């Protein structure tokens, strides 16, 4: 939200009070509270009025500072984000004539005691950012609103990323962003997944601890500052020191949560009925038969909206006109090795038999006069489940539990963004603060039911809405995009932005959702979709089976589906980083190469895990330009070398995409391509790329449960590469980029070694 009229003036009717200087500070065992009048004072006569701001500092984790700015302390609005702060850090607090300091790990807040207010954040001998003159403020607006604002300095070469799944430019400098969930598709400034957290390439990130609307002005109101404000009397934010973007994410997700493991089968190909298409069991069976006949490995079949009867969404009952034997149908599908997903949402239409049931029990959101809140958007007489009511949660979960008992494996938990604020919640929660948090409560309810029934490592949802902490309930997908190259690019931007906001797993609709894609768009999107953490074929008014586009689409889908299956050992390594450190599987280039200035704005390519660079092709002809960081990179599909740093220009067929292995990497590739579930260590091949003399690389081959099946240690000494296996790998082999494969048949025991001599 903008408050100023240019640099010198405020907008009409806006009044701001800024901390002028420090009056004093209260030092506790692990807190510092600074009192700052918003006017210049010289004697006691000046201390008889206000306003004044109270600025409190805490240390929830090492290298993390909590800053709480309060005008009036009498408000206590709930709910809050659920944070895992642990026992906190042991801060070091000092005071002298010049300043008060509060230090957590390597990060220090320095509050100057001079004639002007100054708050500087320092780390390892340098200033990261700070809040100076007329930055922090309590602001009154002419409509009676009251806001607390903070502005932090942005250095010349500091760039801002994150703030959730946002489909505009990856770098947020120059943008105005409201953190407020909305069902706005992928082609606007609105977002399904708003996260009031941003990280920078300047060594720090900022998390605004407010679940309601947070307005960000990022070098857009004051071009040298990052501004954020909330309506109310208090603003709390966390300053997180990295220094690298990876470390910032690790510390942010230590505070807000990390994803659990998701089942191995979920990495395979998902096929949907699509949204408004006609389908019944015969249609479903015909699709699956054709996938088998054409050797297209399929892992999950998804039933979208019309598995339930129209106007009954949601009653969680199969439409018996088209699915007369749902239990038998699910059993027949599961006998073919498929998992089953069905579409749900948190809304109850008036025609649904559950409407009267939920109304009578008090499980629906109400207006202030006690009426059930309803409207006709999406479904006639639609009402919204109140997930702040524990009994409503149990009731909703019980409906899903009956489907799990029938044979459903997971749920596409759609919607949850367009949540009203003119309502009363069962627990008295502030509706403005619940608007975004509703997505958390909804998906938590669904995920926990699945975890209870399926166990750890087997539960997942396919969710559209999210906020802070929702990364603990994977997987999330990008929502409703058009079927164009432009929409494909905006989807990628959204996924990169979400990954920089703490989300480890992400997917999107291959080919786009709205409309029917041109065959070229569909085929190019296949490579992007299968080189994401999760891969789904889904559309709106038309099916997404490849033979409806052309025969080449069948071949392209087969090629990339099988490639992803072979990459499962590598993908599971990347997934373990998401689980353990909060790193996304699909990563913006700046996350891996923060010191390369060419990577700061890259948004049409990404790293898949640590070691694979992917540059999706956004043209029918196959022309693509992408940036290669320093070193000799190797095309995984062809073995061709590309030496960076430089821009590369190439032309690719539909069965190809720039997929480059990082120099110095050792990538484990599996021996099976029929699906994502197999013994990843059996027949695994270690692909060695540009290993430097003296290097040693450890490569773990994990199982789906996170345990390690085998560990390989690869070293290079002069012209010799030695690979040693510890664990249960059988018939494993080694391939050095540029050389013929060398396979060691029958190698099984611990300590077995392959030694290769490089050619001159």
N, C-alpha and C positions, 0 to 999 in steps of 0.2 A: 504494500500500500504506500502510495506516495503522499508525503505531507508537505513538501516544499514547493515553492513557485520559483524554480531556478535555484541559484546558489545563495542569493541574499535574503529572500523573503519566504515566509510561510504561505500556504494557500489560505484563501479567505476564511476567517473564523477559526483557524487552527492555532492553538497555543501550546508551546513546548516549554518544559522546564528541564534544564540540564544540570547535572552535578557540577558545581563550581570548583570545589576543592574539598579536601578531607578535613572533617572536624576532628574525628578520632577513630580508633579501631579497638574492638574488643577481641582479645586473643584467647581462644579456648585451647583445649588439648589437641584438637584436630580440626578446628574451624577458625576462620577469621571473618569478623563482621565489621564492615567499614560504614561509617555514617557520613553522608555527603549532602550538605545543604545545597539547594539549587539557586544560590545567590551569594554574592560576595559579603563576607562578614568581617567586622573589625573589632567589635566589642559585644558585651552581653545584650545590649539593646537590639542588636541584629539577630539574636537567637530566639526571638519571641514569635517567629512566624515560620511558615513553610512556603512551598513544599521542600521536602528532603527525600533523598533516595537512600535506601539501605542496600548495600551490596555485600553479599555473603559468599564466602569461598569454601569449598570442600574438595576432598580428594577421594573419589569413589574407587579409582584404580591408579596404579602407577602411570605416570605420563598423561593423566587425565585430570582436568580441573573442572569442578562444577561452579558456575557463577550464577547467583540468584539475585536479580534486581527487583526490589519491591518498593512500591509507593505506599499503598494502604495494605496493611497486613491482616485485615479483618476478614478477608474472603478465604474460603476453603472449598473450592470447587473440585469435584471428582467426576470421572475417574482419571487415572494417570496411566501412562505407559508402564508396562511391567518390565522392570529392569533388574538385572542380576549383578548387583554391586558387590556381593561378597562382604568381606570384612573391611573393605576400603584400604587405602594406602596410608602410610604414616607420614604426614606432611611435616615439613620444616618451616616454621614461621619465625620471621625476624622483624625487628623494628629499629630504625635509627632516625636521626633528624631529617633524613632525606626521603625515606620511603618505608612502607610496609611491604613485606614480600611473603608469598605463600608458595611453597614448592612441593610438587608431587613428582617423584622420580627425577627426570631430566627437565621437567617443565616448571617454569616459575611465572607467577603473576606478580608484577611489581606495580604498586599503587603509589604514585608520587605524592609527596606532601607539600609540594610547592604551591605557588599562587594560582595555578590552573590544574583542573582535574586531568589526570593521565593514568591510564591503565595499559601496561605493556605486558605482552606474553613473550617470554624469553626461553630459549633452549640451547644448551651447549654453546653459549657465548654469542648467540645472535638473536635479534628480535624477529619473531615470526610475524606478529601482527599486534594490533592494539586498538584501544578505544580512546580517542582523544577529545579535543574540544568539540562540543555540540554533536557528539556521537550518541552516547547513551542519553535517553530522554523519557520523561513521562509526558504524554501528549493528549490534549483534549481537542475534540473535533466539534464542529458546529451542530452536528446531529445528536450531541450528547454522549458520544462515544469517548472512551478513555483507553489509551494504548500505552504499552511500554515498548520502547524501541532500543535496539542496539545497532551500531555500525562498527565494523572492524575494517581496518585498513587493508587494501589490496595492493601488493607491490606491482610494479610495472609488468613483470613476467609471471604473475600469479594467475592461474586459471582455476575456475570452479567447476566441479562435476557432481553428479548425483541428483539428489532430491526426488528419487523414485524413478518410476518408469515413464520417462518423458520423451516424446517423439520428435521434438524440435532439435536444434543443434546440440551436439554433445557438450560443448563448452557453454556454460551458463552465463558467462560474462555478457552484460548488456540485456539480460532478460529480467522480466518481472514474473514471479512464480508464486501462485497461491497453493499452499499445501491443503488441498480440499478434494476428496475423492469425488469423481464424477464419471458417468457413463457417457463418455464423449468420443469413443472410437480412438483411432490412432492418428488422426489427421488434424488435430487441434491442440491448443495449449492445455486442454483438460487432460486428466490422467486418472486411470483406474487405481493406481498404486502410488500414493503420495507418501513421501518419507522426508520429514524435516531435518535432513542430514545432508551436508555437503562435505566433500573433501577437496583439497587443493593439491597442486603440484609444488606448493611452497612449504611443505612439511607439517601441515596441520589440517584437521577437519573440525567441523562444528555441528553439533547435534542440539537442536532446539527441543527441549523437553516439554512440549505442549501438544496434546493429542488433537486439539481442534485446529482451526484455521491459523496458519502461520503465513504471513506475507513476506516474501523475499524480494528485495530489490538488489540485484547483483551487478554492480557497476552500471546501474540503470537510473537511479535517482542521484546518487553521488558517484561519479564515474571512477573514483579511486577507493570506493568502499563497498563492502558486502553488508547489506542492511537486512535485518529481520525484525518483525514486530508482531505482537499479539494484542488482541483486545482484552482488557482486564487490568488488574493492578500489579501483576507480577509476571516476570519473564525469567525463565531459567534456561541456561544453555551449558553445554559441555564443550570445552576446548580440548581437542585430542591431538597429542603430538605423535608423529610417526617415528622417524622423519620421512619414511617412504610411504607412498600410497598403500602398499601392501600392509605395512605395519599399522597405518591408520585404520584400515578395514579390520585388521585382526583385533585391535583394541575396541573399536566401535562394536563389533559383534560379540566381544566378551561382555559388553555392557547390555546389549539388546537381544542376544541369542543367536545361535547358529543352527543350521538345518541338521536334522538327523539323516542317517543313510536312507536312501530310497531303494526299493528292490531292483535287482538286476533286470528283471523282465521289463521294467518301466522304460529302460533305455532303448528298447526295440521300437519297431514301427507301430503307430496307432492308426487305425482306420475308423472313421466316423460315418454314421448314416447321413451326415450333414443336418442342417437346421430344419428347413421347411419342405424338404423333399418327401415324396411318398415312399414308404418302405414297410415291409412286414418281414416275417421270418424267412419267407422264400427269397426276398430281395437280399437280406443279410447273407443267407446261405449261398446265394449265387455269387455275391462278391467274394466271399471267402473261398469258394471252390475255384474261382478264376484266379485269385491270388496264388493258390497252391499250384494250379495248372501252369501258371507262368513263372513259377519259382520265385515268388516275391515273399520273403519271410515276413510274417505278421505276428505281433506279440499281443496286441490289445485291440479289442473291438469295442467301440463306444456307441451307445444309443443316446442320441440327442433328444430334444424336447418332446417330440411326439411319441415317445414310448409311453407317455401318459396321455390321457384324453384331453382334447382342447378345452380350455376354460377351467380345467381342474388343477392347473399348476399352482401349488404342488399338492397332490394327494398321495404320491408315492405308490400308486397302484398302476399296474400295466393296463394299457388299453386292450381289453379282451377282444375287441373287434379285429384287431390286427395281430395280436399276440395271445391266442387262446390258451396256450400252454407255456407260460413264461418259465416256470421251474424246469420243465423238460427241455425247453429251448436252451436255457443257460447250461444245463448239464451237457447237452449235445455240443455246444460251443466249447465248453471247457474240456470235453473229451478230445477235442482237436488241438489242445495245448494252448488255447487262448485265455487271456484274462478279460474280464468284463468291467467296463466303466459305464455309468449312467449319469445323465444330466440331472442336476437339482438346482434350486435356488431358495432363498430364505423368505419367499413371499407366499402367501396363501390367498388364492382367488376366492371370491365369494361363493362360486358354485362348488368349490371343493368341499367334500364332506368334513374336512378337517377345520374349515372356517368356524362352523358352529361349535365344534369341540374346543378349539383354541380360544374362541371368544368366551365361552362359558367358564373356562379355567383361568382366564386372565393372562393368556400367553401372548397377546398381541399388543403392539404399541397403541397407546390411547392419546386422545386429545385432552386438553385441560379440563373439559366438562365431563370426562368419563367415557365419551364415545370412542369406539374403535377408529383409529386413523385409517382412512381408505381413500383410494383414488382409482381412476380407470386407465391409467397409463400402464401398458404392458399386459395386464389382465383386468377384466371387469371386476370392480369392487375389491381390488387387491388390498391386502393388509400385510403387515410386516411382523415377523416373529420377534419377540422381545428377549434377546439373549442375555440381558442383565438379570433375568429371572432364572435361578437355578432349576426350578421345576420345568420351565419352558425348554431349557437346554436338554434336560433328561427326556422330555416328551419328544422333542425333535430327533434326538439321537436314537430313541427307540424305534421310530419310523424307519430310519436308515438301517438299524440293526436287523429288522425283518428282511430287508433286501440283501444284506450281507449273508444272512442265514440261507437265503434262497440261492446264493451263488455269485452275487455282485462282489467285485474285488476292490473297487475304488469309485470315487465320485468326482464328476466335474462340477465343482461348486461355483456356479456362475453367479453373477450379479453381486449385490451387497454394497454398491457405491451410492446409489441415489436414495440416501436415508434422510428422512425429514427431520427438521429441528423443532417444528411446532408440535411436539409430542411430550408425553410424560412417561418416564421409564419406571419399571417396577421398583428399582432400588434407589430411585431419586437422583440418578445421574444427570449431569448437565447435558442436554441434548447436543449442544455445540461441541462438547468434548467427546461425545460418543460417535459423532458422524463418521469420522475416519476409523475409530476403534471398532466400529461395528464389524468391519471386515475381519478384524482379529478374532473377535468373539465367535463369529459365524464359522470361520474356517478352523478355529481351534476346536469347536464342538464336533465338527465332522472328522477332523484328523484324530482326535483323541478316541472317538468311537472306533475308528479303524485300527488304531494302535492297540486298543483293548482287545479287539477281536482277532487281529492278524499278528500282533506282536511287534516288537521293535524291529526296524529294518524292512518291514513289509507294508507299512502304512504310507499312503500318499494320497493327496488330492490333486486335482487339476483346476487351480483357482485363478480367478481374474482379479478380484479386489484384494488390496493389501495395505498395510501401513507398517510402522515400526514394530519389529518383532515377528511379523508374519512370515519371515524367512524360516521360522521354526516349523512351518506347516507347508512343506513343498508338495507339488511343483506349481509354479505360476506360468501362465501363458499370456501372450500379448494382446488379446482382445480382438476387436472387430476392425480389420484392415481391408482396404480395397484390394482388388486382384491386379495390381500394376507393379511395374518396377519401382515407381516412386514409393508405393506403400511397402514394398519389400525393404527399401532403404530406411524408411521411417521406423519400421519394425525393428531393424537392426539397431538403430539409434536408441530405441526404447529398451532393448535388451542390454545394451552396453551401459546405459544410464542406471538401470535397475541393478546390474552387477556391481556398479560403483556405489550402490546404496545398501550393500550387505546381503544380497540375495544370491544364493549359490546355484540354483537350478532354474532354467527358463526355457520356454518353448514359444511357438507361434504357429499359425495356420499355414501350412505349406500350400502355396498357390494363392494365398489371400482368402478372405472370407466373403466379402461382398462381390457379387457378380461372378462371372465365369472367366478365369484367366485365359489369355492367349496361350497356346501350347508352349511358346518360347518362355513366357513368364513362368509357367508351371514347371518346366524342366529346369530352368535356372534356380528356381526357389527350392527344388528338391535337394540340390547340393547344400545350400544354406541350411535347410531344415534338418538334414541328416548329419550335418556337422554342427549341430547344437546339442545341448545336453539331452533334450527330449524332442521327439519328432512325431508330429500328428498331421494326418490328411483330414481336413475338415473345411466345409464351405457352407454357404447360406442356402441358395436356391438350386444348387447343382451338386452332383456327386463329385468326389475327388479321386475316383479310381483311375489309374493312368491310361488304360486302354480307351477311355472316352475322349482322350486328347489326340494321341497318335501312338503308333507302335514304338516309336523311339522313346516316348515317355516311359513305357514299360521297361525298356532296357536301362534307361537312366535311373529309374527308381531301384531296379534290381542291383545295379552297380553300387550305388551309394548306400543302400541298406546293408548289403553284404560288407562293404568297406567299414561301416560303423560297427558291425558285429566283430570284425577282426580287430578293431581298435578298442574293444572293451577293456583289455588289461590297462591300456593307457588312460581311458576315460575314468575307470574306477580309481586310478591313482589321483586324478584331478578331483574326483568327487571326495576323496579322503581329505584333500586340502580344504574343500568347502566345509566339511563336517568339523575338521579340527581347527581351522584358522579363519573361516569365514570368507575365503577367496572364491570368487565365482568360477564356474567351469568355463564360461564364455567371458573373455576379459577384454576391456579396452586396451589399446596398445600403450597408453600412458601408464597403465597400472604396471606393466612389465618393463617399460623403458622410460621412466620419469625423467632421466637426464638427457634424453634425446629430444631436442626442441622440435624435430620434425614430427614427433608422435603426439604432441599436445592436442591437435585438432583432428586427428584421424578418426573417422567414424564410418568408413565403408569397408573396414577390415578389422580383424580381431585375432587374439590369441585364444586357441582352444587348449586350455591348460597351460602348462609352462612352456611347452616346446613345439607347438604346431601353430603356424600362422595361416589364417584362412582369409581369402579375399573373394567374397561372393561376386559373381558376374552379374551386372545390372543391365546388360544389353542383349538383344536377340542375336546379334552377330557374334558375340563372344569376346568383344574387346573389353579389356580391363586394365586399369592402371592402379598400381599399389606401391606402397613404400616398403623397402627392405632395410631393416636396421643393420648395424655394422656386423661384418663377418660373412662367411661363405655359407649360405643357406642352400638346402637341397629340396627340390620338388619330390614329395613323397611318392607321387604316382608315376613319375618318369625318370627320376634320378638326375634331372638337369640341375646345374648349379646356378645360383644367382648371388653375386657378390655385392654386399652393401657396405656403407650406406648409399642408397640411390633409389630412384623411382624406376620401376619396371613397367613396361608396356607389353602385353601379350594378347594373343587371341586363343580362345579355348573352345573346343567342341562342347556339346551338352553333357558329355560323359566326363568332363574334366573341370577343374577349378584350381586356382592357385592354392596349393596346400603344401607349405614349406616347413621342413624340419629345421629347428634352430641349431646353429653350430655348437658342437660340444655336447649334444644330447644323445641319449640312448633310449630308444622308444621300443617298448614291448608290444609286439603285434601277435594276436592270437591266431590259432590254426583253423578255427571254425568260423563259417560265415552264414550258418543257417538260422541264427538268432542270437540274442544277447546272453543266453544262459548256457554255459559250458564250463569245463575245467580249463581255466585260463592258462595254467602252467603246462598243460599237456600239449607239447608240440610248439610252444611259444618260440618266436624268433626275436632276438635282440638286434635292432637296427641301429648301427653306430654311425654318427654323423660328425665328421670334422673334429675328432677328438685330438686335442693338442698334446704334445709330448709332456709327460709328467702328470697328466690329468687322471683323476679317479672319479668314477660316477657309480653311485649305488642306485639300482632299479628294483623296486619291489613290485611283485605281481600279486595284487590283493584278491581275496575272495569277495563275494558279494557282501559278506557280513563284516568286512573290514580286516579280518585276519589275513596274515601274509602266507601265501602258498609257497612262494620262493623269492629269494633275494639274489640278485646278480650284481657282482662287483666287476666293473670294467675299467681296466687301466691301460695306459699307453706308455711304453718306454721305448724311445727311439722308433724303430720300424716295427715294433712288436705290440700287438694288442692282445691282452689276456683277459678272458671272461671266466669268472668263477661263479658257480652256482651253489647256493646254500638253500636247502629245502627240497620240496617234492616235485620239481620239474622233471618231466620225462621227454625224451626225444626232442630236446631243445636245440636251437641253432643260433648262429650269429650271422648277420649280414652287414658288411661294412659298405657304406655308400660308395659306389663306383667300382666295387669288386663283385665277382660272382659269389653267390651264396655259399657258405661253408656250413654244412650241417653235421652235427655229431649224433649219429643214430645210437639209441640205446643208452644215452647218458641219463643216469637216474640218481646215483648216490650223492650225499652231501660232499661238497668240496670238489666235484668234477669240474674240469677246466678245459676251455678251448683256447688255443694259442694260434694267432694269425700273424703272418709276416706280410707287411704291406709291400706292394710292388714299388720299384723305383720310379 
